[in-house]
Amino acid sequence: MEFRLPGAPEAARGPFLGRGAVKGGVSFRDVQNLLSTSRQDRRARVLVNYDSMAPPRSRPVLITLDRHSGQPVFRQIVEQVRFQVAGGILEPGSEIPSTRELAARLGINPMTVSKAYTALEQEGVLDRRPGLALVVRARDDVARIDDQRAELARLLHPAALAALQLGLSADDALAVFRTALAESGARAARRIE
C-alpha cells in the first residue's frame, strides 16, 4: 500500500513501514496526524495506490479444500498445486500466492500453507527465492511428461482398485476408461463451441 501526502517531501512517499520508520515511506506519526484531520480533508489528502500491491507475474491458484475427506489440508494443497503445475495451469517461473495470502483466502492457519509449500519445494515443484515469492520451477519436456503421467497414475489408482474389487478384467476396465475418456473429450469440445 502506498500513501502520498500532498506537499510532503519525496521521503514521505512510499509504503507505510511502521512506527517511527521513514526510510522512503510514511512514518507512524504522519499517519496519526493524517487520521486526526477531518474526514473530508483525509479523503483529499490520502491516495492509496492498490496497483502497487499486486505481485508481478502472479497467477491465481485455484485450490478447493474438502475438510471432510479425511486427508490433511496441507496434503490437499500439495496435490492440487502439483496437479496444476503438471497440467500447465501454473507455468514455470510464475509466482504463487504468499503463505499469508493463501491462508487468508482459504481460511486456514498460515503454518499449514507453509508446510505445503515446504513439501512442494522439497519435491522440486517450487523454487524459494529469499525475500521474494515462491515460483514454479522450470522443467524440461521429458520431466513434465513424467509429472503428467505420475499425476494421472495417482488419480487412476482408486479407479483401478475399484475395478479389482468389482471383479472386472483388465480389458473391461480399459474399455470403461476409453469410453469415459471419449465422453469427457466430447463434453470438453462442446464447452469450447
Protein Blocks (a to p, Z undefined) as FASTA:
>chain_A
ZZddehiafklgccdebehiaghpacfklmmmmmmpcfklmmmmpccdfklmpcghiacd
dddddfknopafklmmmmmmmmmmmnomagghiacddfklmmmmnopafklmmmmmmmmm
mnomaccdehiacddddddfklmmmmmmmmmmmmmmmmmmmmmmnopafklmmmmmmmmm
mmmmmmmmmmmZZ
